[in-house]
Each structure stands twice: as C-alpha cells, then as structure tokens.
Amino acid sequence: MTLIERHRAVLPNWLALYYADPIEIVSGHGRRVTDANGKSYLDFFAGILTNALGYDVAEVGDAVRKQLDTGIMHTSTLYLIRAQVELAEKIAALSGIPDAKVFFTNSGTEANETALMLATQHRRSNQVLAMRNSYHGRAFATVGVTGNRGWSASALSPVRVSYVHGGYRYRGPFAGLSDADYIKACTEDLREVITTMTSGDVACMIAEPIQGVGGFCVPPDGLYGSFAEVLAEHGILFISDEVQTGWGRTGEHFWGIGAHGVTPDMMTFAKGLGNGLAIGGVVARAEVMDCLNANSISTFGGNPVATVGAAAVLDYIADHDLQASAAELGDRLLAGLRALEVPAVGDVRGKGLMVGIELIEPDGAPAPAKAVAVLEACRARGLLVGKGGLHNNVIRLAPPMTVTADEVDEALDALTGALGEL
C-alpha cells in the first residue's frame, strides 16, 4: 500500500490534505523543504504559520538538545519548571497587560478553550461575542465560537454565541465604506447585538486581529479599539486571539492587536512561538487568570523541552529583528502582488508576512476552483502556499519570518506564473 492509502485507511476522512497527490515532507533547511521523492520547495506557508524561523535553526535545536541531555523531557506542572517560569516572565513583559500571568497549553485550540473558560467563570456568564468568518480551533467551545461554517463541525456548544460584523471587509453589507464609516457601522452593529441578542451580562468578546483561516482578512486599524469602548461600558472582557498574528509577524506591531490601540484583558498564543514544538498559552490580567476556584494542572503544557525551545525562538526573533524584516519584506510581497494584472484576483490584502489573495469569477463571485488550481500550479513551480477563506477561494502566504528578499522575489515569480495560468 502507498502512504496515502495507509493514511486513508487509519486516519479520519475529515482530516484535510493538500493536493490531488499529497506530499510527504522529509527534511528541511532554512525556508526550503524536501519531499519523499527528493523534490525541493520554497515554503511560503510555514506549517500553517508555525515554523516562524524556518527549518534546521541551530539556536533552537541546540537549546532543545541541551534540555534532552539532562534526561528530563517532562515533569508536569506539579513541579517547578525553571524554563516555564522564565518564559512566562518574558511573555508577561511583552504582553503589555498590567500584572499579567501566563498559563501554558499545547496548542492554540487549547489556549482559546482556556481563555473562554476563564472569561465565563470570571463573569459568571456563558454568553460570548465572536466575529463572523472567525476560526478559533477544533475543541468544543472553540468550534462553538467559530463563525465559519466550513470549520464549525457541530451546532452544540457550551457557550451561547452572538456574532458581529467587522472581520471580513471585502464582502458583506459594509463593503466599500471608508475606514471611518466601516468602523462606525460595525460598532453600531455590536451595540445592537448586545442589546437585542444577549441579556447584557456577556462574558467576553473573542477576535482575531487578522482572521487567519478566514482568508487573512484585515479590518481597518482601530476597529477593535472602538469595540473595546463598547465592551468596557458593559464590563465585557476582550480576548485577542494572537495564535497567528503574534510574535511580530504583522510587521508593524509585536501583537496584531497593537494596530487597534487597545490592551486586551487576555491574549492567546501558539504556533510560531514553538517553531514546530507543541506550545500555546494564555496571558491575562491576574484578576482574570486567578478566578478559578478549583484545582487544575496541565500535564504537558509548559513542559521543559517546549519552553526552552520557545525561549530560544523569542531570543532569535529579538536578536535578528524579525519584526522589522516582516514589515519590509511583507511590503515587498504585497507590492509585487498588487502590481499583477490578473482579472481573477479580486483582492490582495494583509500585513507583514500574512498575505491573502482572494480569487473571483468574472462576475465577482468566489472562485474556489481557481484557488485549487493556483495551489497545484505553485507546487509544480516549487512553491508551497496555503488556502482558506470563507469560500475556500483565498491563497494564503505566510513564509517563515527569516525569509529573504531573493526568496520573496522567487515566490512572486512562481505566483505570477501560477496566476497567469488562470
């Protein structure tokens, strides 16, 4: 049996795979990976924004090997873990949240699940506000607050959710408005939702500063600052889901929410922090973090191997000023794409090294088949990209933050050819 046949025999049918002929990645270095057939690719999706530094990074590998040499891969949070404390201190300081505390998990899904539990417990309410077209994970509560039918597997949920406008600007009733008018219309919608669809004592709003799975949708700067003013009037907590936007990837700010002039009550994080190691977490005001009145632990969250690796990632990002690089090379990527004259491209959007290309039919309708065609055409040209969006018609570009200018130009050449085939 081939590997794909074995995969389909023992793994769920709903476990998505890219490409008509899926690839097995067996090695990597820098921003390039090699498949089982020996073909090399320039990776512009980075394990869904997870390999923030790329592959075979000595500083991270050395830190992990040093920890492995101690013989301690795991102790659990029932014992003191020096690397966990030190990483929490770094993240608390970087968060900008006053009196911040940190809880580590194994993934972004688990981080968002934890944040929702904290918010509902702190506010003694199961009512949650979320964004249309959002994605927050595949667990029970996170599926419940995901505003994208393609990723919402169940209508059952432990929380009661009301959805508001604002995340996906290209389509919808407010498309075409100026930034100021868009923010005003969405803020008025938020007020109406609270008034008409909730009992008032809402626990929290959870939002991605840039919607990831939703197609790298970027709202106007300041939208969530305006929302936060309304939330504050009602005592509603604000959770910024930074699983994809954290660690400087957007270029202009270390956290995506920085573009909106507001400090949230909680932020969730994961993906790029571990550069492939399984780690996530929540950073929150101490009052919120400490609200649980029952014992709890995390068996694997904050384990020594993941936390020493994550600390090395943060040091690398700071030492090499990758936030500034993301801003510069993201502008280069966006400019190159916006210069293309391809009728099938309806929108090019993004910040830093988070760029989305929305593909459309001649009448402006979403074109998911074209996205599949571009995905395959890029692969044929040695470029790996992502796909997403509410209608599965958006090409997602998120290379490792160590990407070079020459590699951006190489990707632009491949994208130009792939889009040209349309």
C-alpha positions in Angstrom: 0.0 0.0 0.0 1.1 3.6 -0.7 1.4 6.0 2.2 -1.7 7.9 1.1 -3.7 4.6 1.0 -2.4 3.7 4.5 -3.3 7.3 5.7 -6.9 6.9 4.4 -7.3 3.5 6.0 -6.5 4.5 9.5 -7.0 8.3 9.8 -10.3 10.3 9.7 -11.9 11.2 6.4 -12.3 14.7 7.6 -8.5 15.2 8.1 -7.7 17.6 5.3 -4.8 17.0 2.9 -3.5 19.5 0.3 -3.0 18.5 -3.3 -4.5 15.8 -5.6 -1.3 13.9 -4.9 -0.4 14.8 -1.3 3.3 15.2 -0.4 5.3 13.8 2.4 7.9 16.3 3.7 11.0 14.5 5.0 13.6 17.2 5.5 14.1 21.0 5.6 16.7 23.8 6.0 16.2 27.5 6.0 12.9 28.2 4.2 13.1 25.1 2.0 11.7 21.6 2.5 12.2 18.4 0.5 9.6 15.7 -0.1 9.9 11.9 -0.1 10.6 12.0 -3.9 13.5 14.4 -3.5 11.8 17.5 -4.8 12.6 20.7 -3.0 10.1 23.5 -2.3 10.3 27.1 -1.1 7.8 27.0 1.9 5.5 30.0 2.0 3.0 28.6 4.5 5.4 27.5 7.2 3.4 24.7 8.6 0.4 27.0 8.9 2.4 29.9 10.3 4.1 27.6 12.9 7.7 27.4 11.6 8.3 31.0 12.3 12.0 30.8 11.9 12.0 28.1 9.2 13.8 24.8 9.4 17.0 23.4 11.0 17.6 26.5 13.1 20.7 25.9 15.2 19.8 28.1 18.1 16.5 26.3 18.7 17.9 22.8 18.1 20.8 23.4 20.4 18.5 24.6 23.2 16.3 21.5 22.8 19.3 19.1 22.7 20.7 20.7 25.8 17.5 20.0 27.7 17.3 16.5 26.3 20.8 15.9 27.6 19.6 16.4 31.1 17.3 13.3 30.7 14.2 15.4 31.6 11.7 15.7 28.8 8.7 16.0 31.2 7.9 16.6 34.8 4.3 18.2 34.7 3.2 21.4 36.3 3.1 19.7 39.7 6.7 20.6 40.0 8.6 23.8 39.5 9.9 24.2 35.9 12.6 26.9 35.6 12.2 27.3 31.8 8.5 27.6 32.2 8.8 30.4 34.8 11.4 32.2 32.7 9.3 32.0 29.5 6.2 33.2 31.4 8.2 36.2 32.6 9.2 37.1 29.1 5.7 36.8 27.7 4.1 38.7 30.5 6.5 41.6 29.9 6.0 41.5 26.2 2.2 41.4 26.5 1.7 44.9 27.8 -1.1 43.6 30.1 -0.8 45.0 33.6 0.0 42.5 36.3 0.0 39.7 33.7 0.0 36.0 34.4 0.6 33.2 31.9 -0.8 29.7 31.6 0.8 27.3 29.0 -1.1 24.8 26.9 -0.2 22.5 24.0 -2.0 24.4 21.1 -3.9 27.4 20.1 -7.2 25.4 20.3 -6.4 24.6 23.9 -5.4 28.2 24.6 -8.6 29.6 23.3 -10.6 27.0 25.2 -8.8 28.0 28.4 -9.5 31.7 27.7 -13.2 31.1 27.2 -13.3 29.1 30.5 -11.6 31.9 32.4 -13.9 34.6 30.9 -17.1 32.7 31.6 -16.0 31.8 35.1 -14.9 35.4 35.9 -18.1 36.9 34.6 -20.4 34.1 35.7 -22.0 34.1 32.2 -21.9 31.7 29.2 -22.6 34.4 26.7 -19.8 35.2 24.2 -19.4 37.6 21.3 -17.4 36.4 18.3 -16.7 37.6 14.8 -18.3 36.4 11.6 -15.9 34.4 9.5 -13.7 33.7 12.5 -11.8 30.5 13.4 -10.6 29.7 17.0 -9.9 25.9 17.0 -11.5 22.4 16.9 -12.4 21.8 20.5 -16.0 22.0 21.9 -16.1 25.7 22.9 -13.8 26.9 20.2 -15.9 25.3 17.5 -18.8 27.0 19.2 -17.3 30.4 18.7 -16.0 29.8 15.1 -18.0 31.9 12.7 -17.2 29.9 9.5 -19.5 27.1 8.6 -16.7 25.2 6.8 -14.9 24.7 10.1 -17.8 24.5 12.5 -18.5 20.8 12.8 -21.2 21.0 15.4 -24.1 23.3 16.4 -23.7 22.0 20.0 -21.7 24.3 22.3 -21.1 25.0 26.0 -21.4 28.8 25.3 -24.1 30.9 23.8 -22.6 32.9 20.9 -23.7 36.1 19.1 -21.7 37.1 16.0 -20.9 40.6 14.9 -19.6 42.2 11.7 -16.2 43.5 11.1 -13.5 40.9 10.4 -14.1 40.2 6.6 -14.2 43.5 4.8 -14.1 42.5 1.1 -17.6 41.1 1.1 -20.7 41.9 3.2 -23.1 44.7 3.9 -20.4 47.2 4.8 -18.0 46.6 1.9 -16.9 49.7 0.1 -17.3 52.0 3.1 -14.4 54.3 4.2 -12.3 53.1 7.2 -14.2 55.6 9.5 -17.6 54.7 8.2 -16.8 50.9 8.4 -15.7 51.2 12.0 -18.8 53.2 12.8 -21.2 50.8 11.1 -19.6 47.7 12.8 -19.5 49.4 16.2 -23.2 50.2 15.9 -23.9 46.6 14.9 -22.0 45.5 18.0 -24.2 47.7 20.2 -27.3 46.3 18.6 -26.2 42.7 19.0 -25.6 43.3 22.7 -28.9 45.0 23.1 -31.1 42.6 21.1 -29.3 39.2 21.2 -27.9 39.0 24.8 -29.2 39.5 28.3 -26.5 42.1 28.8 -24.1 40.2 31.1 -21.9 38.9 28.3 -18.7 37.2 29.4 -16.3 38.2 26.6 -15.6 39.0 23.0 -13.0 36.9 21.2 -11.5 38.2 18.0 -8.5 37.6 15.7 -6.8 40.9 14.8 -6.4 39.4 11.3 -8.6 36.4 10.5 -6.4 33.5 9.6 -8.4 30.6 8.4 -11.0 33.1 7.2 -8.5 34.2 4.5 -6.1 36.7 6.1 -8.9 39.3 6.4 -7.7 42.6 7.7 -10.1 45.1 9.3 -9.3 48.8 9.5 -6.9 49.8 12.2 -8.8 51.0 15.2 -11.8 48.7 14.8 -11.2 46.7 17.9 -10.3 49.8 19.9 -13.8 51.2 19.0 -15.3 47.8 20.0 -13.3 47.8 23.3 -15.0 51.1 24.3 -18.4 49.5 23.9 -17.3 46.3 25.8 -16.0 48.4 28.7 -19.4 50.0 29.1 -20.8 46.6 29.9 -17.8 45.1 31.7 -17.3 42.6 28.9 -13.8 41.1 28.7 -11.8 41.3 25.4 -9.8 38.3 24.2 -7.4 38.8 21.4 -6.6 35.5 19.6 -3.0 36.0 18.6 -2.3 32.4 17.6 -1.5 33.5 14.0 -0.8 37.3 14.5 1.7 37.1 17.4 5.5 37.4 17.7 5.9 40.3 15.2 4.5 38.6 12.1 2.4 41.5 11.1 5.5 43.7 11.0 4.2 46.9 12.4 3.4 45.5 15.9 4.6 42.6 18.0 1.0 41.6 18.6 -1.7 42.0 15.9 -4.0 43.9 18.4 -1.4 46.7 18.5 -2.9 48.1 15.4 -6.1 48.9 17.3 -4.8 50.9 20.2 -6.2 48.7 22.9 -4.7 46.4 25.5 -7.0 43.3 25.8 -7.8 41.5 29.1 -6.4 38.3 27.6 -4.3 37.2 24.7 -4.0 33.6 23.4 -0.9 32.4 21.5 0.7 29.3 20.0 2.0 28.4 16.5 5.2 30.5 15.8 6.3 30.5 19.5 7.5 26.9 19.3 8.8 26.9 15.7 7.3 23.4 15.4 7.3 22.5 19.1 3.8 22.0 20.6 3.2 25.0 22.8 0.4 27.6 23.3 -1.0 29.6 26.1 -2.9 32.5 27.6 -1.6 35.7 29.1 -4.2 37.6 31.1 -4.7 40.1 33.9 -4.0 38.4 37.2 -7.6 39.0 38.4 -8.9 37.0 35.5 -6.3 34.3 35.4 -6.7 33.6 39.2 -10.6 33.4 39.1 -10.8 29.6 39.0 -11.9 28.2 42.3 -10.9 24.6 41.6 -7.6 22.9 41.3 -6.1 22.4 37.8 -2.8 21.4 36.2 -1.5 20.9 32.6 0.2 17.6 32.1 2.2 18.6 29.1 1.6 22.4 28.9 4.8 24.3 29.7 7.0 21.2 29.6 10.8 21.7 29.8 11.5 20.9 26.2 8.9 23.1 24.7 9.6 26.1 26.9 13.4 26.1 26.4 12.8 25.9 22.6 10.2 28.7 22.8 12.6 30.9 24.7 15.2 30.3 22.0 12.6 31.3 19.4 11.8 34.6 21.2 15.5 35.4 21.6 16.1 34.7 17.9 13.2 37.0 16.9 14.6 39.8 19.0 18.2 39.3 18.1 17.5 39.3 14.4 14.8 42.0 14.5 12.4 39.8 12.6 9.5 42.1 13.2 11.2 44.8 11.1 12.1 42.2 8.5 8.4 41.1 8.3 7.3 44.7 7.7 9.9 45.3 5.0 9.5 42.0 3.1 5.8 42.0 3.6 5.6 45.3 1.8 7.7 43.9 -1.0 5.4 40.9 -1.3 2.2 42.9 -1.2 3.6 45.4 -3.8 4.6 42.7 -6.1 1.2 41.0 -6.0 -0.7 44.3 -6.3 1.3 45.1 -9.5 0.0 42.0 -11.2 -2.9 42.5 -13.6 -4.9 39.3 -13.2 -8.7 39.6 -13.6 -9.2 36.6 -11.4 -7.6 38.4 -8.4 -10.3 40.3 -6.6 -8.4 41.4 -3.6 -4.8 41.4 -2.3 -4.6 42.1 1.5 -2.5 41.6 4.5 0.1 42.9 6.9 3.7 41.9 7.2 4.2 38.3 6.3 0.4 37.5 6.3 -0.9 38.0 2.8 -4.1 36.8 1.2 -5.1 36.7 -2.5 -8.8 36.4 -3.0 -9.8 34.8 -6.3 -13.0 35.5 -8.1 -15.1 34.7 -11.1 -15.7 37.3 -13.8 -19.0 38.3 -12.0 -17.2 38.8 -8.7 -18.4 35.5 -7.2 -15.9 33.5 -5.1 -13.7 31.1 -7.2 -12.7 28.1 -5.0 -11.7 26.0 -8.1 -9.2 28.7 -9.1 -7.7 28.6 -5.7 -7.2 24.8 -6.0 -5.6 25.4 -9.4 -3.2 28.0 -8.1 -2.3 25.8 -5.2 -1.4 23.0 -7.6 0.4 25.3 -10.0 2.5 26.8 -7.3 3.5 23.3 -6.2 4.5 22.4 -9.7 6.8 25.5 -9.6 8.4 24.5 -6.3 6.4 26.8 -4.1 4.2 25.7 -1.2 1.3 28.1 -0.3 -1.9 27.8 1.8 -5.5 28.1 1.0 -8.5 29.3 3.0 -11.3 31.8 3.3 -15.0 31.6 3.9 -15.5 30.3 0.4 -12.1 28.5 0.1 -11.1 30.9 -2.6 -8.1 32.6 -0.9 -4.5 31.8 -1.4 -2.7 32.4 2.0 1.0 33.4 2.1 2.9 33.2 5.4 6.6 32.3 4.9 9.0 31.9 7.8 9.9 35.3 9.2 13.5 34.6 8.2 12.6 34.8 4.5 15.0 36.8 2.3 14.3 39.4 -0.4 15.5 37.0 -3.1 13.1 34.3 -1.8 10.2 36.8 -1.9 11.1 37.6 -5.5 11.3 33.8 -6.2 7.9 33.3 -4.8 6.5 36.2 -6.7 7.8 34.7 -10.0 6.1 31.4 -9.1 2.9 33.1 -8.2 2.9 35.2 -11.3 3.2 32.1 -13.4 0.5 30.2 -11.4 -1.9 33.1 -11.5 -1.2 33.7 -15.2 -2.5 30.1 -15.9 -5.9 31.3 -14.8 
